[in-house]
């Protein structure tokens, strides 16, 4: 303890007034900082409970969505089963023709087949050649379908031919007497990007993610497609929340991932399959707003403590007034204007001691003043060199303090701007921008806003963010406002670049499905308002799968890139060209005049595509089919307009490909 006191005595200023002020400063700083941190901790605990409940509610909605997705696939099979029962197909050839005619199977499933009740595969549609004499008898999902006479969704399994992770959906086919005649079996490729692809849109925050696993821990869906069909423990022991979920827990809880990241976990069972839908939300993302304001609160605590220290300094001066009188008396004694009795030597308190050590106290006072000047110099040096503008504004909106960064950024002398109003320093327009935020800050509210400054000599505009922190005195009144100005030009530029990347197809460089969805509805609304028709073209490359199979996916990618480039060159700059998926492209034409003009545009695009594609393997002749839906008015939904364009595309395909088909949307 003695050593600690000696160390503290060496570190504290020698002046009694300075020591007392430092103690007041440290006490207030500690109290305010502890209160602020405690408040943030309570807020974070409450926010964690609210966020956890919201995460579980969102997960429940996602589980309903997945059930609906799986039920939709069951309904597709049910409709096809009814059609098959009514078709009268009974041999392999007729069954094969029936399956080939069901185009919806290719859109909804990876493979599909008709199976006899003895397990023999009678007909199939698949990217692969089925095994000769393939028989499903003995497979759990097939036997369960026979026993229950109902549709069944299998557990995840590896396809016997494709070697891909799949889920099999079955549907019995009954004859007129109610006897089971066939079993429709269709598989879903778990590694296809569109399998429950919209699930990614429900992920919590930027760093969170959702995944699905069976109750035994086999992963069905995951952002990392390589983990599908792996056990959850394949990469190491699972987290405690996941272990409890596998034991039957549903709800949310806080925990730590296997990588040591603190996160909020939520789990919900999918009713139709018993699978577990899980979400992981890192706490650093969930509580980013609280963490962002923590430094600001601590800065405010330091500023408030500094003001309290200044007030303590004034109180100390008042308490030490007798020392000032003693000094005056000593001064008079040295000039022989008073007698020694003025010192009241008979006093045995601190005044008596100070009277005998007067000269020492004068020296100590000079040292303390030098330390104060040095501290002020260092503080000024620090504030003048930080890359942040720091100002203090009084209730008349005048600058009481400005650091040197202000002059570097805005070209106004910080010395000449002191004690002048914002209107005088920055001008009327800049003042009007800040006035509403200043009024809120002087009402006791912490305020943030952004503004831009035009660049000089042709330079790009610069973006800034201002934070106003009220300076509240002991009475609760706002004595002034601290302003902190940060330059965010680079941050804004990065944000803009990220937004562009999110709306761009990575392979072709044109707009992606997300941007198309964002543009279609507003375009239809403008058409309804202006009465100027619009057209939506749906395109794909004729026999693109054959190109991929014959030349390889690298050549296929090159074809897609050149195809997108030719589309972009063939339309107006105002038209939106987007890639939906695979070789499917769309174009939004606003302000078209007639169906003849639209057909002419389609013909122009086809001419541009017919020129041979220069590939590494040599020139390649490529054609495309175009379906165009013309929209003039009416309350048609964007998805309905896209369906009409898709129907037109099928018409173009049916007419022999390499052509254009038009459909007028009802209005």
Secondary structure, 3 states (H helix, E strand, C coil): CHHHHHHHHHHCCCCHHHHHHHHHHHHHHHHHHHHHHHHHHHHHHHHHHHHHHHHHHHHHHHHHHHHHHHHHHHHHHHHHHHHHHHHCCCCHHHHHHHHHHCHHHHHHCCEEEEEECCCEEEEEECCCCCCCCCECCCCHHHHHHHHHCCCEECCCEECCCCCCEEEEEEEEEECCCCCEEEEEEEEEECCCCCCCHHHHHHCCCCCCEEEEECCCCEEEECCCHHHCCCECCCCCCCCHHHHHHHCCCCEEEEEECCCCCEEEEEEEECCCCCCEEEEEEEHHHHCHHHHHHHHHHHHHHHHHHHHHHHHHHHHHHHHCHHHHHHHHHHHHHHCCCCCHHHHCCCCCCHHHHHHHCHHHHHHHHHHHHHHHHHHHHHHHHHHHHCCCEEEEEECCCEEEEECHHHHHHHCCCHHHHCCCEHHHHHCHHHHHHHHHHHHHHHCCCCEEEEEEECCCCCCCCEEEEEEEEEEECCCCCEEEEEEEEEECHHHHHHHHHHHHHHCECCCCCCECHHHHHHHHHHHHHHHHHHCCCEEEEEEEECCHHHHHHHHCHHHHHHHHHHHHHHHHHHCCCCCEEEEEECCEEEEEEECCCCHHHHHHHHHHHHHHHHCCEEECCEEECCCEEEEEEEECCCCCCHHHHHHHHHHHHHHHHHCCCCCEEEEECCC
